[in-house]
Amino acid sequence: MRVGLSMLTLVPGVSGGSETYARGLAHALARRGTLDVTAFVPELAPDAGEGLPTQVVSEYHAARGGAARAWALTRATAFPGTLRRRYEGLDVVHFPFTVPVPRVTARTVVTLHDVQHLDLPELFGAGTRAFRRVAYDRAARHAGLVVVPSEFVRERVLERLSLDPSRVRAIHLGVDHERFRPGDEEREPFILYPARPWPHKNHARLLEAFARLRARHGELRLVLTGAGTEALAGPAGVEAHGSVPLPELASLYRRASCLVFPSRYEGFGSPPLEAMACGTPVAAARAGSIPEVCGEAAVLFDPDDVEAIAGGVETALGNAAALRAHGLERAAQFTWDAAAVAHEDAYRAVAA
């Protein structure tokens, strides 16, 4: 069986958690070598195959800017001929970034990371909602099988899109345990939140909560990472680092006194697990998939309650040793090898 991993719509540093997923999966599939898998990647990300046999697809006019990206998608959809020839002879094509570009004659697997545009439509403009209805919802309805990253998303997909339950599989993401692990760094008095400032990430309430924490714990700092967080710098004790490379992020995890994760909606949410894998206590929102992912290893709080966020952080700081032990055990349950095995089963099911 020949499988294609079609990653053409990847924009490095912009695709967020979906990039972590696609690269982690590709690396694990390459390491296992069980199936004949080829990665099809854009010129923007020639290394995205992560060890898989790779074709850099110059016919897809990948771009970073929004308008140029939309044009590339439109062109590839309207004139797929030259792209399709790249995929001839494949039995299954997996689209880990949801959008099926190019459309192919092989059987398909689509990963749908969430249905936030249906659950929280007020957070999206009319254009984005319309695009997702066409690009995401239609892709899921026409795929041979839909992979989702959590049971939470599976339940939402079944309710919102009315898909056949047998066609929707929940496969948890893994953690890169080689990168995210305990180290020798000294803990410092700061809490860490790695997230781009998208509306659902809830930065505004976190900044309010931190102001209260700062009034009670004057030495405490808040470190924000993620492209776009630079605009949030200014309040006392707040450090906005913007986008940081993964080695620096791992170091921040190991030095932080606590990870705070106040997101109001997650299809999976890797940062709590990455922090746990580094031995860092976690305080996270009781929302979306986060309770499913964190289990009993994190302090959970109401992300809409500013005082609850502050109290959750204080509880985590006060129970650091116990949370560190529980977190390491929890994170160890999530591996990319297990995710790859589950995806291989999905490919076989679709091919059959």
JOHUUR-V984603 format. One record per residue. N is the residue number from 0. RES is the residue in three letters. SS is DSSP state (@ for helix, = for strand, . for the rest). OMEGA is omega in whole degrees, 0 to 359 (999 if undefined). Layout:
N | RES | SS | OMEGA
N | RES | SS | OMEGA
This chain:
0 | MET | . | 180
1 | ARG | = | 184
2 | VAL | = | 174
3 | GLY | = | 175
4 | LEU | = | 188
5 | SER | = | 187
6 | MET | = | 189
7 | LEU | . | 184
8 | THR | . | 177
9 | LEU | . | 172
10 | VAL | . | 185
11 | PRO | . | 178
12 | GLY | . | 181
13 | VAL | . | 186
14 | SER | . | 172
15 | GLY | . | 183
16 | GLY | @ | 179
17 | SER | @ | 175
18 | GLU | @ | 176
19 | THR | @ | 180
20 | TYR | @ | 185
21 | ALA | @ | 180
22 | ARG | @ | 179
23 | GLY | @ | 178
24 | LEU | @ | 181
25 | ALA | @ | 181
26 | HIS | @ | 181
27 | ALA | @ | 177
28 | LEU | @ | 179
29 | ALA | @ | 181
30 | ARG | @ | 181
31 | ARG | @ | 179
32 | GLY | . | 183
33 | THR | . | 182
34 | LEU | . | 176
35 | ASP | = | 184
36 | VAL | = | 175
37 | THR | = | 177
38 | ALA | = | 175
39 | PHE | = | 191
40 | VAL | = | 177
41 | PRO | . | 178
42 | GLU | @ | 177
43 | LEU | @ | 186
44 | ALA | @ | 183
45 | PRO | . | 182
46 | ASP | . | 188
47 | ALA | . | 178
48 | GLY | . | 172
49 | GLU | . | 177
50 | GLY | . | 175
51 | LEU | . | 167
52 | PRO | = | 192
53 | THR | = | 169
54 | GLN | = | 174
55 | VAL | = | 190
56 | VAL | . | 181
57 | SER | . | 180
58 | GLU | . | 177
59 | TYR | . | 187
60 | HIS | . | 183
61 | ALA | . | 181
62 | ALA | . | 180
63 | ARG | . | 183
64 | GLY | . | 184
65 | GLY | @ | 182
66 | ALA | @ | 180
67 | ALA | @ | 177
68 | ARG | @ | 179
69 | ALA | @ | 179
70 | TRP | @ | 179
71 | ALA | @ | 178
72 | LEU | @ | 181
73 | THR | @ | 181
74 | ARG | @ | 181
75 | ALA | @ | 179
76 | THR | @ | 184
77 | ALA | @ | 183
78 | PHE | . | 186
79 | PRO | . | 190
80 | GLY | @ | 183
81 | THR | @ | 178
82 | LEU | @ | 183
83 | ARG | @ | 182
84 | ARG | @ | 176
85 | ARG | @ | 189
86 | TYR | . | 181
87 | GLU | . | 178
88 | GLY | . | 178
89 | LEU | . | 177
90 | ASP | . | 182
91 | VAL | = | 173
92 | VAL | = | 179
93 | HIS | = | 178
94 | PHE | = | 184
95 | PRO | . | 177
96 | PHE | . | 172
97 | THR | . | 187
98 | VAL | . | 184
99 | PRO | . | 178
100 | VAL | . | 356
101 | PRO | . | 172
102 | ARG | . | 188
103 | VAL | . | 178
104 | THR | . | 179
105 | ALA | . | 175
106 | ARG | = | 190
107 | THR | = | 169
108 | VAL | = | 179
109 | VAL | = | 173
110 | THR | = | 177
111 | LEU | . | 189
112 | HIS | . | 176
113 | ASP | . | 173
114 | VAL | . | 182
115 | GLN | @ | 181
116 | HIS | @ | 176
117 | LEU | @ | 181
118 | ASP | @ | 180
119 | LEU | . | 186
120 | PRO | @ | 182
121 | GLU | @ | 180
122 | LEU | @ | 184
123 | PHE | . | 173
124 | GLY | . | 182
125 | ALA | @ | 180
126 | GLY | @ | 180
127 | THR | @ | 178
128 | ARG | @ | 180
129 | ALA | @ | 179
130 | PHE | @ | 183
131 | ARG | @ | 177
132 | ARG | @ | 181
133 | VAL | @ | 189
134 | ALA | @ | 184
135 | TYR | @ | 186
136 | ASP | @ | 180
137 | ARG | @ | 179
138 | ALA | @ | 180
139 | ALA | @ | 182
140 | ARG | @ | 184
141 | HIS | @ | 182
142 | ALA | . | 174
143 | GLY | . | 179
144 | LEU | = | 180
145 | VAL | = | 175
146 | VAL | = | 176
147 | VAL | = | 189
148 | PRO | . | 182
149 | SER | . | 175
150 | GLU | @ | 176
151 | PHE | @ | 180
152 | VAL | @ | 179
153 | ARG | @ | 179
154 | GLU | @ | 180
155 | ARG | @ | 179
156 | VAL | @ | 180
157 | LEU | @ | 180
158 | GLU | @ | 187
159 | ARG | @ | 186
160 | LEU | @ | 177
161 | SER | . | 179
162 | LEU | . | 174
163 | ASP | . | 182
164 | PRO | @ | 181
165 | SER | @ | 182
166 | ARG | @ | 183
167 | VAL | = | 181
168 | ARG | = | 175
169 | ALA | = | 178
170 | ILE | . | 179
171 | HIS | . | 174
172 | LEU | . | 177
173 | GLY | . | 175
174 | VAL | = | 176
175 | ASP | . | 185
176 | HIS | . | 175
177 | GLU | . | 180
178 | ARG | . | 184
179 | PHE | . | 184
180 | ARG | . | 178
181 | PRO | . | 179
182 | GLY | . | 183
183 | ASP | . | 183
184 | GLU | . | 175
185 | GLU | . | 176
186 | ARG | . | 180
187 | GLU | . | 184
188 | PRO | . | 173
189 | PHE | = | 172
190 | ILE | = | 189
191 | LEU | = | 172
192 | TYR | = | 178
193 | PRO | = | 181
194 | ALA | . | 173
195 | ARG | . | 186
196 | PRO | . | 173
197 | TRP | . | 186
198 | PRO | @ | 184
199 | HIS | @ | 181
200 | LYS | @ | 164
201 | ASN | . | 181
202 | HIS | @ | 184
203 | ALA | @ | 179
204 | ARG | @ | 178
205 | LEU | @ | 180
206 | LEU | @ | 175
207 | GLU | @ | 180
208 | ALA | @ | 180
209 | PHE | @ | 177
210 | ALA | @ | 177
211 | ARG | @ | 178
212 | LEU | @ | 181
213 | ARG | @ | 179
214 | ALA | @ | 181
215 | ARG | @ | 182
216 | HIS | . | 189
217 | GLY | . | 182
218 | GLU | . | 188
219 | LEU | . | 176
220 | ARG | = | 175
221 | LEU | = | 179
222 | VAL | = | 179
223 | LEU | = | 173
224 | THR | = | 182
225 | GLY | . | 181
226 | ALA | . | 179
227 | GLY | . | 181
228 | THR | @ | 179
229 | GLU | @ | 182
230 | ALA | @ | 183
231 | LEU | @ | 179
232 | ALA | . | 177
233 | GLY | . | 179
234 | PRO | . | 182
235 | ALA | . | 176
236 | GLY | . | 183
237 | VAL | = | 177
238 | GLU | = | 181
239 | ALA | = | 186
240 | HIS | = | 185
241 | GLY | = | 179
242 | SER | . | 179
243 | VAL | . | 177
244 | PRO | . | 185
245 | LEU | @ | 178
246 | PRO | @ | 178
247 | GLU | @ | 177
248 | LEU | @ | 179
249 | ALA | @ | 178
250 | SER | @ | 178
251 | LEU | @ | 176
252 | TYR | @ | 185
253 | ARG | @ | 180
254 | ARG | @ | 184
255 | ALA | . | 173
256 | SER | . | 182
257 | CYS | = | 167
258 | LEU | = | 172
259 | VAL | = | 185
260 | PHE | = | 187
261 | PRO | . | 184
262 | SER | . | 181
263 | ARG | . | 183
264 | TYR | . | 176
265 | GLU | . | 172
266 | GLY | . | 173
267 | PHE | . | 179
268 | GLY | . | 183
269 | SER | . | 186
270 | PRO | @ | 178
271 | PRO | @ | 179
272 | LEU | @ | 178
273 | GLU | @ | 178
274 | ALA | @ | 179
275 | MET | @ | 180
276 | ALA | @ | 177
277 | CYS | . | 179
278 | GLY | . | 183
279 | THR | . | 176
280 | PRO | . | 184
281 | VAL | = | 168
282 | ALA | = | 189
283 | ALA | = | 183
284 | ALA | = | 171
285 | ARG | . | 187
286 | ALA | . | 177
287 | GLY | . | 182
288 | SER | . | 190
289 | ILE | @ | 177
290 | PRO | @ | 179
291 | GLU | @ | 183
292 | VAL | @ | 186
293 | CYS | @ | 184
294 | GLY | . | 180
295 | GLU | . | 188
296 | ALA | . | 180
297 | ALA | . | 170
298 | VAL | = | 181
299 | LEU | = | 181
300 | PHE | = | 176
301 | ASP | . | 185
302 | PRO | . | 179
303 | ASP | . | 182
304 | ASP | . | 184
305 | VAL | @ | 180
306 | GLU | @ | 177
307 | ALA | @ | 177
308 | ILE | @ | 180
309 | ALA | @ | 180
310 | GLY | @ | 178
311 | GLY | @ | 178
312 | VAL | @ | 180
313 | GLU | @ | 178
314 | THR | @ | 179
315 | ALA | @ | 179
316 | LEU | @ | 181
317 | GLY | @ | 180
318 | ASN | . | 188
319 | ALA | @ | 185
320 | ALA | @ | 180
321 | ALA | @ | 180
322 | LEU | @ | 179
323 | ARG | @ | 181
324 | ALA | @ | 180
325 | HIS | @ | 181
326 | GLY | @ | 178
327 | LEU | @ | 178
328 | GLU | @ | 182
329 | ARG | @ | 183
330 | ALA | @ | 181
331 | ALA | . | 181
332 | GLN | . | 184
333 | PHE | . | 181
334 | THR | = | 177
335 | TRP | @ | 177
336 | ASP | @ | 177
337 | ALA | @ | 178
338 | ALA | @ | 180
339 | ALA | @ | 178
340 | VAL | @ | 180
341 | ALA | @ | 177
342 | HIS | @ | 177
343 | GLU | @ | 176
344 | ASP | @ | 178
345 | ALA | @ | 179
346 | TYR | @ | 180
347 | ARG | @ | 180
348 | ALA | @ | 180
349 | VAL | @ | 180
350 | ALA | @ | 182
351 | ALA | . | 999
